Amino acid sequence: MKKIIIAFLVSTYAFAQTDDCKCDYIKDYYQLVYEAEISYMQNDFDKAYDLLKQAEKNCDLLYSNRLNNEIEILIEITFKKEKHRETLYYVELVLKNGGKLTFFENHPTYEGITKIEGWTALKDRAQQIYYDWYTGLDLDLRHELAKMIEEDQRVRQGKSQYDEEMREVDDYNEARFKEILAEYGYPNRQIIGDNNIDERDADVSIFAYHVKDTDYFKSLFLEYVRCGKAPVELYATLIDSYDRRRGMFTFGIYQNVTPEHIDDFENLDQRRINAGLRPYEMEKLYQKLFREKYKEYFERVEIEMNKHKQDKK
């Protein structure tokens, strides 16, 4: 009986973390951003700008570590359009999310950005902006989550079958993860920062692949996505990861999953949109354009990875 009461309290408090949701990102934000990303990669900067400004009008802009971050797209476009006041505003928004000014100073895309009016003043404030962000982080929680993720990966190395050690680690991580969500909400970059702080992986979305109590997390994850507090793919990852057991998928998030292995394929796009994802064909177009745009980047990464492997031998 005690366990039931505790579980109820944890669940109730976890849902309370989403009560301050100020915007429906699934309905009013993500699809506009996706269209903007396609336009941006097709060099239709005017359309990309208009779409992102509409998304921004609807909801606060989100920041992530991924390439094609919507804020950084706006920085590039406003810089090209010589809308320098907007450029400075969006750069400062990046700084308030833990970004560094040196990224823009050293990146060839933003060549000349340091000469725009107001840059020097922003640079003078940059250290304080970063300090304000950093001192607001819970680094103890970050350390704990990084250890949990390390354990999650350690027990899986070199194993092809689920065993008792995996079960023990997963059970502990899942129980503790529920407690963390109840106390803090979803531990995003505004709560625990990112791997630029300590080069440790503390991205808790990995737990979506391994939790057993999916019914507990479904509504909670979807609400985090809707409120813009968690990675947009979190909810769909939880569902499709569980679907691997039967070989038929709900959202088709894995790139090697073909239509015949997706349930009710005719209605797939509506399910994907309702989960905050791109429609199926748009996702394929996005991946194609993404690979083309960042081909040189990925080639450099591959060279560095191969060099690292050689150095370790």
KOLRO-771276 format. One record per residue: y, z, x negated of N, C-alpha, C in turn. Coordinates in steps of 0.05 Angstrom, whole numbers, padded with zeros to 5 digits, always signed. Last residue first. Layout:
N
YZXYZXYZX/...
END
This chain:
313
+00052-00618-00913+00026-00623-00925+00025-00614-00954/+00104-00613-00897+00087-00590-00893+00059-00593-00906/+00126-00662-00906+00135-00640-00923+00117-00616-00921/+00103-00691-00865+00096-00697-00893+00103-00674-00912/+00130-00669-00821+00101-00667-00823+00091-00671-00852/+00182-00685-00832+00176-00656-00831+00146-00652-00834/+00177-00740-00827+00184-00729-00853+00177-00699-00854/+00166-00742-00773+00146-00751-00792+00151-00741-00819/+00215-00723-00753+00191-00709-00747+00168-00717-00767/+00251-00763-00772+00254-00735-00781+00228-00719-00776/+00231-00807-00743+00231-00807-00772+00233-00779-00783/+00241-00790-00691+00214-00795-00699+00212-00795-00729/+00297-00788-00692+00282-00763-00687+00254-00767-00697/+00309-00842-00699+00317-00823-00719+00301-00797-00716/+00289-00861-00650+00278-00871-00675+00284-00852-00698/+00323-00837-00615+00295-00829-00615+00281-00839-00640/+00371-00864-00628+00369-00835-00630+00340-00826-00632/+00360-00917-00616+00365-00909-00644+00362-00879-00648/+00354-00913-00560+00332-00922-00577+00336-00913-00605/+00386-00899-00518+00383-00879-00539+00360-00887-00558/+00386-00943-00484+00412-00933-00494+00408-00915-00518/+00331-00951-00473+00347-00972-00486+00372-00961-00498/+00317-00904-00447+00304-00912-00472+00319-00932-00487/+00352-00908-00403+00354-00886-00421+00341-00893-00448/+00333-00952-00375+00359-00953-00386+00363-00931-00408/+00281-00931-00361+00284-00956-00376+00311-00957-00390/+00295-00886-00331+00279-00882-00355+00281-00907-00373/+00322-00911-00288+00336-00892-00306+00321-00889-00332/+00281-00939-00264+00304-00954-00276+00319-00936-00296/+00249-00897-00247+00238-00916-00266+00260-00932-00280/+00285-00872-00212+00275-00857-00235+00264-00876-00256/+00290-00911-00173+00313-00904-00189+00305-00889-00214/+00239-00909-00151+00247-00933-00166+00272-00928-00183/+00241-00855-00128+00220-00864-00147+00229-00888-00163/+00303-00818-00128+00283-00834-00115+00265-00847-00136/+00311-00757-00167+00318-00785-00162+00296-00798-00144/+00309-00692-00134+00301-00712-00154+00312-00739-00147/+00315-00652-00097+00336-00656-00117+00330-00676-00138/+00280-00650-00056+00275-00632-00078+00296-00634-00100/+00296-00691-00024+00298-00664-00013+00293-00643-00034/+00283-00734-00057+00311-00728-00052+00314-00700-00042/+00226-00731-00053+00240-00728-00079+00269-00720-00075/+00218-00740+00001+00210-00715-00010+00224-00710-00037/+00238-00792+00004+00252-00771+00019+00244-00744+00009/+00202-00820-00029+00231-00818-00036+00245-00796-00021/+00152-00816-00002+00157-00802-00028+00186-00798-00033/+00131-00840+00042+00153-00821+00046+00160-00805+00021/+00092-00872+00021+00113-00884+00037+00137-00866+00041/+00054-00838-00002+00073-00852-00019+00096-00864-00004/+00019-00792+00010+00039-00804+00028+00061-00818+00014/+00009-00769-00057+00005-00765-00028+00027-00779-00012/-00008-00809-00110+00014-00794-00098+00009-00793-00068/-00042-00844-00135-00047-00815-00139-00025-00797-00128/-00022-00894-00127-00047-00887-00112-00055-00857-00116/+00023-00896-00161+00026-00891-00132+00001-00883-00118/+00008-00858-00222+00013-00882-00207+00012-00877-00177/+00031-00819-00274+00020-00818-00247+00028-00843-00231/+00057-00817-00322+00032-00832-00321+00018-00831-00294/+00101-00784-00313+00106-00813-00316+00080-00829-00316/+00103-00735-00263+00091-00744-00288+00092-00774-00290/+00122-00729-00212+00141-00724-00234+00130-00734-00261/+00103-00737-00158+00100-00757-00179+00118-00754-00202/+00104-00702-00115+00129-00714-00123+00126-00735-00145/+00049-00690-00104+00069-00690-00083+00094-00705-00090/-00014-00720-00124+00011-00706-00129+00031-00709-00106/-00081-00708-00139-00063-00721-00121-00037-00706-00121/-00115-00676-00169-00111-00703-00178-00093-00720-00160/-00124-00622-00162-00137-00641-00144-00132-00670-00150/-00096-00599-00203-00123-00590-00198-00139-00609-00180/-00044-00617-00201-00062-00629-00221-00091-00621-00216/-00014-00587-00166-00029-00610-00155-00048-00622-00175/+00013-00552-00199-00009-00542-00183-00027-00564-00173/+00051-00590-00216+00033-00577-00236+00009-00565-00222/+00077-00602-00169+00060-00622-00182+00042-00610-00203/+00104-00551-00160+00086-00563-00140+00067-00583-00154/+00134-00541-00206+00116-00521-00196+00095-00534-00178/+00165-00588-00208+00146-00582-00229+00125-00562-00220/+00198-00582-00164+00178-00603-00164+00157-00599-00185/+00229-00538-00183+00212-00536-00159+00191-00557-00158/+00254-00559-00231+00238-00535-00231+00219-00534-00207/+00290-00601-00237+00261-00608-00234+00243-00584-00231/+00339-00577-00246+00334-00590-00220+00305-00597-00216/+00341-00511-00272+00337-00540-00277+00328-00554-00251/+00384-00468-00232+00360-00473-00248+00357-00503-00253/+00427-00465-00200+00423-00443-00219+00399-00447-00237/+00442-00495-00156+00450-00504-00183+00446-00483-00204/+00422-00483-00107+00446-00469-00115+00456-00477-00142/+00375-00513-00106+00396-00519-00087+00423-00507-00095/+00346-00485-00146+00354-00513-00150+00377-00520-00131/+00339-00436-00119+00353-00437-00145+00363-00465-00151/+00309-00455-00076+00335-00444-00071+00352-00443-00097/+00262-00470-00101+00277-00490-00087+00306-00480-00082/+00245-00420-00120+00252-00441-00139+00269-00462-00125/+00234-00394-00070+00253-00383-00089+00263-00404-00109/+00194-00424-00047+00220-00422-00034+00242-00412-00053/+00153-00418-00090+00162-00443-00078+00191-00441-00067/+00134-00368-00108+00156-00381-00123+00168-00405-00109/+00094-00352-00073+00116-00334-00078+00140-00349-00090/+00058-00394-00076+00072-00389-00051+00096-00371-00055/+00037-00390-00128+00057-00411-00123+00071-00406-00096/+00013-00352-00167+00023-00345-00140+00045-00365-00132/+00005-00371-00218-00016-00374-00198-00006-00370-00170/+00040-00408-00268+00038-00386-00249+00017-00392-00228/+00045-00452-00302+00022-00434-00306+00020-00411-00286/+00090-00483-00298+00064-00497-00302+00040-00478-00300/+00132-00448-00295+00125-00463-00271+00098-00477-00273/+00140-00431-00346+00123-00415-00330+00116-00429-00303/+00178-00466-00366+00150-00470-00374+00131-00453-00357/+00227-00447-00352+00215-00467-00334+00186-00473-00342/+00250-00414-00390+00228-00402-00373+00216-00422-00354/+00265-00423-00453+00267-00438-00428+00244-00430-00410/+00271-00405-00503+00271-00385-00482+00274-00398-00454/+00255-00418-00567+00252-00429-00541+00250-00406-00520/+00303-00409-00618+00279-00400-00605+00278-00411-00577/+00351-00415-00645+00330-00436-00648+00303-00427-00637/+00392-00382-00632+00372-00372-00650+00349-00391-00655/+00431-00414-00605+00437-00387-00614+00418-00378-00636/+00411-00460-00587+00430-00462-00609+00437-00435-00620/+00380-00451-00543+00367-00448-00569+00386-00454-00592/+00425-00412-00500+00407-00434-00506+00397-00431-00535/+00436-00356-00454+00444-00375-00474+00424-00398-00478/+00424-00321-00413+00410-00317-00439+00418-00338-00460/+00463-00332-00373+00451-00306-00375+00439-00301-00402/+00478-00384-00375+00499-00365-00372+00489-00336-00374/+00430-00411-00378+00446-00409-00402+00469-00389-00400/+00387-00370-00334+00398-00395-00344+00416-00390-00369/+00342-00338-00304+00355-00334-00330+00365-00360-00343/+00355-00327-00236+00342-00346-00255+00357-00343-00282/+00362-00256-00228+00364-00283-00218+00351-00301-00239/+00353-00205-00249+00375-00222-00261+00380-00247-00245/+00314-00179-00218+00336-00164-00230+00359-00181-00238/+00278-00218-00200+00289-00199-00181+00314-00184-00192/+00265-00244-00248+00280-00259-00227+00292-00240-00207/+00238-00201-00272+00262-00212-00284+00278-00227-00264/+00193-00195-00238+00212-00173-00242+00239-00183-00253/+00169-00245-00246+00178-00237-00219+00198-00215-00221/+00156-00240-00300+00175-00260-00292+00186-00254-00264/+00116-00201-00299+00141-00194-00311+00163-00214-00303/+00075-00230-00273+00085-00205-00262+00113-00198-00273/+00069-00273-00310+00077-00278-00283+00088-00253-00269/+00054-00247-00358+00079-00262-00357+00088-00267-00328/+00004-00224-00342+00027-00207-00350+00053-00222-00347/-00024-00270-00329-00021-00250-00309+00003-00232-00316/-00024-00298-00379-00011-00309-00355-00005-00289-00334/-00053-00262-00411-00025-00268-00418-00011-00279-00393/-00103-00263-00384-00088-00238-00388-00059-00243-00394/-00117-00317-00386-00113-00304-00360-00097-00279-00363/-00122-00326-00441-00102-00340-00426-00096-00325-00400/-00167-00293-00449-00142-00287-00463-00118-00301-00449/-00207-00318-00420-00198-00292-00412-00171-00285-00424/-00190-00390-00412-00207-00367-00420-00194-00341-00413/-00195-00458-00399-00181-00433-00392-00200-00410-00398/-00206-00504-00452-00215-00491-00428-00199-00465-00424/-00187-00523-00499-00189-00542-00478-00197-00530-00451/-00146-00500-00552-00165-00494-00531-00164-00515-00509/-00105-00503-00590-00133-00509-00598-00154-00504-00577/-00065-00456-00558-00068-00473-00581-00098-00477-00587/-00058-00419-00519-00068-00445-00511-00073-00464-00534/-00037-00373-00539-00064-00371-00528-00075-00398-00519/+00015-00393-00554-00005-00384-00574-00033-00384-00563/+00043-00401-00507+00035-00424-00523+00013-00417-00543/+00051-00349-00488+00041-00370-00470+00029-00393-00486/+00076-00326-00532+00049-00318-00525+00035-00339-00507/+00125-00353-00529+00108-00356-00553+00079-00348-00547/+00142-00333-00480+00136-00362-00483+00119-00367-00507/+00150-00280-00493+00132-00287-00472+00123-00316-00474/+00190-00285-00532+00164-00274-00539+00143-00281-00518/+00232-00304-00500+00222-00321-00522+00194-00311-00531/+00240-00260-00467+00230-00285-00455+00219-00303-00477/+00260-00223-00504+00235-00217-00489+00223-00243-00478/+00307-00248-00521+00286-00242-00540+00259-00238-00526/+00336-00249-00472+00329-00274-00486+00306-00270-00506/+00342-00194-00465+00326-00210-00446+00318-00236-00458/+00376-00185-00508+00351-00171-00506+00332-00186-00487/+00421-00215-00495+00404-00225-00517+00377-00210-00518/+00455-00236-00446+00435-00214-00449+00415-00223-00470/+00524-00254-00456+00495-00260-00454+00479-00235-00457/+00577-00245-00465+00567-00241-00438+00537-00246-00434/+00587-00261-00516+00585-00232-00511+00577-00226-00482/+00589-00317-00509+00567-00305-00524+00564-00275-00518/+00637-00326-00481+00611-00334-00470+00588-00319-00483/+00674-00305-00516+00673-00295-00489+00647-00302-00476/+00665-00338-00561+00659-00309-00562+00657-00297-00534/+00683-00387-00542+00655-00384-00549+00647-00354-00549/+00737-00374-00537+00722-00383-00514+00692-00379-00518/+00750-00362-00590+00752-00341-00570+00736-00349-00545/+00744-00412-00614+00728-00389-00623+00727-00367-00602/+00783-00444-00587+00754-00449-00585+00737-00425-00592/+00837-00441-00593+00825-00423-00574+00794-00424-00573/+00848-00480-00630+00856-00453-00636+00843-00433-00618/+00831-00525-00602+00815-00516-00625+00823-00487-00633/+00872-00529-00565+00845-00523-00556+00828-00512-00579/+00913-00544-00600+00915-00519-00584+00888-00510-00574/+00893-00593-00617+00897-00571-00636+00899-00544-00622/+00894-00623-00569+00869-00617-00583+00872-00593-00602/+00943-00637-00549+00930-00613-00538+00905-00605-00552/+00938-00706-00555+00956-00683-00551+00941-00660-00537/+00887-00729-00599+00900-00729-00574+00917-00704-00571/+00859-00728-00646+00887-00735-00648+00902-00734-00621/+00806-00719-00638+00821-00697-00650+00851-00703-00651/+00786-00768-00622+00791-00748-00601+00808-00725-00612/+00770-00805-00659+00799-00804-00652+00806-00782-00632/+00707-00815-00632+00724-00819-00655+00753-00821-00646/+00665-00803-00599+00691-00791-00593+00710-00794-00617/+00621-00828-00619+00630-00835-00592+00658-00825-00587/+00609-00802-00667+00624-00827-00668+00634-00836-00640/+00620-00732-00673+00605-00753-00660+00621-00779-00659/+00652-00692-00694+00635-00707-00712+00620-00730-00700/+00680-00670-00652+00695-00678-00676+00679-00696-00694/+00641-00656-00616+00659-00678-00609+00674-00688-00634/+00616-00615-00645+00600-00637-00634+00618-00661-00629/+00655-00577-00655+00647-00595-00677+00630-00618-00668/+00658-00546-00611+00678-00566-00614+00670-00586-00635/+00598-00530-00575+00615-00528-00599+00634-00551-00601/+00580-00493-00515+00581-00517-00532+00600-00512-00556/+00580-00452-00478+00566-00448-00504+00566-00471-00522/+00610-00462-00435+00581-00462-00430+00566-00460-00457/+00660-00467-00452+00655-00444-00435+00625-00441-00429/+00656-00517-00477+00658-00493-00493+00652-00468-00477/+00655-00549-00431+00632-00549-00448+00633-00523-00466/+00707-00540-00414+00685-00532-00397+00659-00531-00413/+00736-00564-00454+00737-00535-00452+00715-00525-00434/+00723-00617-00441+00714-00606-00467+00715-00575-00466/+00750-00621-00392+00721-00622-00393+00709-00612-00419/+00804-00616-00408+00793-00598-00388+00762-00597-00390/+00809-00659-00443+00812-00632-00454+00800-00612-00435/+00804-00701-00405+00786-00699-00428+00786-00670-00439/+00848-00693-00373+00821-00689-00362+00801-00685-00385/+00887-00707-00410+00888-00681-00398+00860-00674-00386/+00875-00760-00421+00870-00740-00441+00871-00712-00430/+00854-00813-00404+00861-00791-00386+00857-00765-00402/+00838-00858-00430+00862-00844-00440+00873-00824-00419/+00789-00879-00420+00811-00886-00401+00838-00873-00408/+00759-00854-00459+00763-00883-00460+00786-00892-00442/+00763-00802-00440+00774-00808-00466+00779-00838-00469/+00735-00807-00393+00764-00800-00391+00777-00805-00418/+00684-00819-00414+00698-00838-00397+00728-00832-00396/+00670-00773-00445+00671-00799-00457+00688-00819-00440/+00674-00733-00405+00690-00731-00429+00693-00759-00442/+00635-00750-00369+00663-00750-00361+00682-00748-00385/+00590-00742-00401+00596-00769-00392+00626-00770-00384/+00593-00687-00406+00598-00702-00430+00603-00732-00423/+00579-00673-00353+00605-00665-00364+00612-00682-00388/+00527-00693-00347+00549-00705-00331+00577-00697-00342/+00488-00713-00401+00500-00691-00387+00525-00701-00372/+00459-00749-00431+00470-00758-00405+00479-00734-00388/+00411-00703-00458+00428-00727-00461+00436-00736-00433/+00413-00632-00440+00401-00659-00440+00421-00681-00447/+00431-00582-00434+00428-00592-00462+00419-00621-00463/+00481-00579-00382+00454-00575-00393+00454-00586-00420/+00524-00558-00329+00521-00566-00358+00493-00560-00367/+00555-00580-00268+00534-00566-00283+00533-00576-00312/+00615-00572-00231+00599-00587-00249+00579-00569-00264/+00616-00547-00165+00623-00543-00193+00604-00559-00211/+00620-00598-00113+00607-00574-00126+00618-00571-00154/+00653-00638-00093+00634-00625-00075+00624-00598-00087/+00682-00656-00136+00696-00647-00112+00678-00631-00094/+00640-00673-00168+00656-00650-00176+00672-00639-00153/+00624-00718-00140+00605-00696-00144+00620-00670-00151/+00670-00748-00146+00662-00740-00120+00642-00717-00121/+00669-00755-00201+00692-00741-00190+00685-00732-00161/+00623-00786-00205+00623-00759-00217+00647-00743-00206/+00640-00833-00180+00618-00818-00169+00617-00790-00180/+00682-00850-00214+00688-00844-00185+00665-00827-00173/+00654-00858-00262+00676-00838-00260+00681-00830-00231/+00620-00900-00249+00609-00874-00258+00630-00852-00255/+00658-00940-00238+00640-00930-00217+00629-00903-00224/+00680-00945-00289+00697-00939-00266+00680-00927-00244/+00637-00960-00322+00649-00934-00326+00667-00926-00302/+00586-00990-00327+00605-00992-00305+00618-00964-00304/+00545-00990-00365+00573-00994-00374+00593-00999-00352/+00497-00973-00350+00502-01002-00347+00531-01009-00353/+00503-00919-00357+00485-00933-00376+00487-00963-00373/+00536-00910-00312+00546-00904-00339+00529-00920-00360/+00503-00922-00269+00527-00938-00274+00537-00934-00302/+00465-00880-00276+00457-00908-00277+00481-00926-00283/+00499-00836-00269+00484-00840-00295+00475-00869-00298/+00515-00842-00216+00535-00844-00238+00521-00849-00265/+00468-00833-00189+00480-00859-00187+00500-00863-00210/+00462-00778-00204+00442-00798-00212+00453-00827-00211/+00507-00755-00180+00505-00755-00209+00484-00776-00218/+00493-00763-00126+00518-00775-00137+00517-00776-00167/+00448-00731-00123+00445-00759-00119+00470-00775-00129/+00470-00677-00133+00451-00691-00152+00449-00721-00148/+00507-00662-00090+00514-00665-00118+00495-00684-00133/+00493-00648-00038+00521-00657-00043+00527-00664-00072/+00440-00631-00033+00452-00648-00012+00477-00662-00022/+00431-00600-00078+00412-00621-00070+00424-00641-00051/+00473-00564-00079+00471-00585-00100+00452-00607-00093/+00511-00535-00038+00484-00546-00036+00482-00570-00055/+00547-00478-00061+00545-00507-00057+00516-00515-00054/+00544-00425-00071+00570-00436-00062+00569-00465-00055/+00503-00371-00063+00503-00400-00067+00528-00413-00054/+00495-00318-00060+00522-00326-00067+00523-00356-00073/+00441-00309-00052+00459-00307-00029+00487-00317-00034/+00404-00309-00091+00415-00335-00084+00435-00334-00061/+00387-00257-00096+00402-00268-00119+00414-00295-00112/+00356-00246-00053+00384-00238-00051+00400-00250-00074/+00307-00260-00071+00320-00279-00053+00350-00272-00050/+00297-00214-00101+00298-00240-00114+00313-00260-00097/+00294-00175-00062+00316-00175-00080+00319-00201-00095/+00246-00191-00036+00271-00190-00021+00295-00190-00040/+00209-00187-00078+00214-00213-00065+00240-00213-00051/+00212-00132-00090+00218-00152-00111+00225-00179-00098/+00196-00112-00040+00222-00106-00050+00231-00126-00072/+00143-00131-00037+00163-00138-00017+00191-00134-00027/+00120-00107-00081+00121-00136-00080+00142-00145-00060/+00124-00053-00065+00138-00062-00089+00141-00092-00088/+00089-00055-00020+00118-00048-00017+00134-00057-00040/+00041-00068-00045+00052-00086-00024+00082-00081-00020/+00032-00024-00078+00036-00051-00090+00049-00070-00070/+00025+00016-00039+00047+00018-00058+00053-00009-00070/-00024+00000-00017+00000+00000+00000+00025+00000-00017/
END
